[in-house]
Each structure stands twice: as C-alpha cells, then as structure tokens.
Amino acid sequence: MSSQVKSYDLYTMQQKMLEEVIAGLSKPKKTLHAKYFYDQTGSELFEQITQQPEYYPTRTELTILMTHQTAIADRIGPVHTLIEYGSGSSRKIKSLLNSLHQLEEYVPIDISKDYLLLAATELAKDYPNLKIKAVCGDYSTPITLPVDPLLKKVIFFPGSTIGNFDPDEAGRFLQNSAQLLKDGDGFLVGVDTKKEPELLNLAYNDGAGVTKAFNLNILKHINTVLAGTFDPSCFEHVAFYNEEEGRIEMHIKSQIDQTVQVSGHAFTFKEGETIHTENSYKYSIEEFQLLANTNGFRSVTYWTDPNGHFSVHYLEKTST
Ligand SMILES: C[S@@+](CC[C@H](N)C(=O)[O-])C[C@H]1O[C@@H](n2cnc3c(N)ncnc32)[C@H](O)[C@@H]1O
C-alpha cells in the first residue's frame, strides 16, 4: 500500500459475527444481518449486481451525482474531510472528489477489509494529492474516526444502504453520525424512492441470478468464518416488495428439512422455512426529510432523476 493510504482496523469480525449469527438463527423467525453478505466475494458480487440491467439504483444515482456535481459541490462549500460509509468499490465518490472545493482527505469506511484496501489503493493512483484513511469498521454501531473534529466534514452514504436499517434504526444511525460532526457539517445520502412494485421486484430478481448468488453467499461466508456446514444448493433466493412496510425483503428459503451446524451450534430448518437476510426500505422525499429532521439534521435540499426513481439528499447537522 502506498504511503498516501493509511489503514485503520476498528473491527474484529469473528467474535461479533459469531454472537450475531447465533442470535439471529436462534430467533423463531430466523434472521441474518445484511452486513454479513460482504466478504471479498460478496463485495465482488454486489459490484456485479450494480451492472445488471434490472438494477436501476446504481446507474440512476450515478447520473444524479454527475448531472448535479457542480450544484452539490457549491451547496456543500469548502470541505476538508470527506467520509464515506460503505464505500465498496469507491466508484461513486469520484464525482465528489472531482468537484468538491478544498478537499484534503477521504475516509472510506467498510466492513469488507480486503476490498476496501484494494479500492483505496486504486483510488490513490488517480488522486495523488488526496490523503486517504481507509477504515475497516462497522458503522451500525457508534465509531470513533481518525479525523479532526474542528475541520469541516461531509459524510457521504450512497447506494440507499441506509434503507437496510429499519426506520427506527436509521434514526439512531443518523443520530450517531451527527455525533461525529459539528454544526454546519454535512451528510449527503442516496435514498431509493417508493415506486411501482414491478420495477422493484425486478431489480432484486435479476435474470442472470447475480442477486441470488449474492444472497446465498452469506451462507458461504458463515461456512468460512464460523465453521458452518450450510449447503447453499439446499436453499433458494426469495426477494419481494412488501408494500405495507415499504421495503424489499430478501430471504433464503430452505428447500428441505435439514440441520446445519455453525461453530458447533445446531440449527434445524423445516422445508420452506426462511432466513430473513435483508430489508431495503424505500422512502418518499417527504418521509426521508422527516426522518432526517427529527434525528439531528436539517434537510437542506435534494436532487432526483426525471422519473423520481432515486434521490440524493443533502442534510446539515443542526445545533443540539
Ligand atoms: C449496498 S453496498 C453499497 C456499495 C457502494 N457504496 C455503492 O453505493 O454502490 C453496501 C456497502 O456497505 C458495506 N457495509 C455494509 N454494512 C456495513 C456495516 N455495518 N459497516 C461497514 N460497512 C458496511 C458493504 O461492505 C458494502 O461495500
């Protein structure tokens, strides 16, 4: 890694993962946390999802960011530190790196360590004057970042990944994020909007089966890290829009009666029983503004595409 990139490891995966996986699989309705999709393979599969014709969010958000990059940079104003939650391939950050005024450092945070470090190293080649602090961490709990609290900061959280939290969790997440900021600092967040269920259902059931492979990869990840005995071929991918809840739900459905071990703990599955692996909440503009305005931020403005399929909101931290 070049001296331009520093890495910070704030995360010890194995113990926390074991506790959370055991707790999730022990519930009457089994769950797994969506963050466990992301080992190296999971990150690569997610990047492939973003290229699928049915998956409109990535290309729509990128178009919004590119179309409005000057307006976004002017609205944010001079900024010293750009923090990105769930940075993945760090592809979307480029429109901001190219347009923000007086930017000195970029702090990508991701749970998928190898992928994070690779993306940071690649990015450094294109931006040789940018200081990069790559943080392997879990943003779903409060974290302390290697940043100067007195300098102006903006957090970027693209991909509608905020939709993986339920609205109460998203509120707490925004409040925790506000703790990292001072008044006037910003939060730029990509949010998927409510729309026709057909379009949503297609986006999470691509014809090439990449989302299926991504969903089932969580089982392979558990096998690798926690000595699990899941046979992914005995499970199937299920994803649908739950209109009442305003969310896409992803599940993994057992195709047979079976027992699986995870680090010596046995879990039985009935044929047809599911593990709930992900929610992806969709918000109208007003719903998201209300969420932000009641959780430590002031909604300043937003940008959207002509079809209103995706939105990018700019929030400012308000005085406490
Ligand atoms: C839906 S992908 C979005 C990737 C990219 N930001 C984009 O918009 O295309 C979510 C990203 O967040 C990371 N991630 C998910 N949960 C996380 C958590 N709790 N803490 C840190 N990173 C997380 C994943 O590794 C992945 O890179």
The ligand as an ORCA input file, in Angstrom:
! r2SCAN-3c Opt
* xyz 0 1
  C     -25.112     -1.859     -0.839
  S     -23.363     -1.827     -0.850
  C     -23.057     -0.192     -1.476
  C     -21.687     -0.023     -2.052
  C     -21.419      1.371     -2.653
  N     -21.396      2.381     -1.611
  C     -22.464      1.721     -3.667
  O     -23.224      2.653     -3.431
  O     -22.505      1.080     -4.727
  C     -23.040     -1.638      0.875
  C     -21.584     -1.434      1.242
  O     -21.519     -1.169      2.651
  C     -20.659     -2.108      3.305
  N     -21.304     -2.384      4.592
  C     -22.499     -2.989      4.793
  N     -22.805     -2.973      6.097
  C     -21.768     -2.359      6.732
  C     -21.513     -2.019      8.097
  N     -22.373     -2.318      9.061
  N     -20.366     -1.355      8.375
  C     -19.467     -1.040      7.390
  N     -19.660     -1.341      6.086
  C     -20.806     -1.986      5.765
  C     -20.556     -3.289      2.376
  O     -19.342     -3.981      2.537
  C     -20.705     -2.640      1.006
  O     -19.479     -2.214      0.495
*
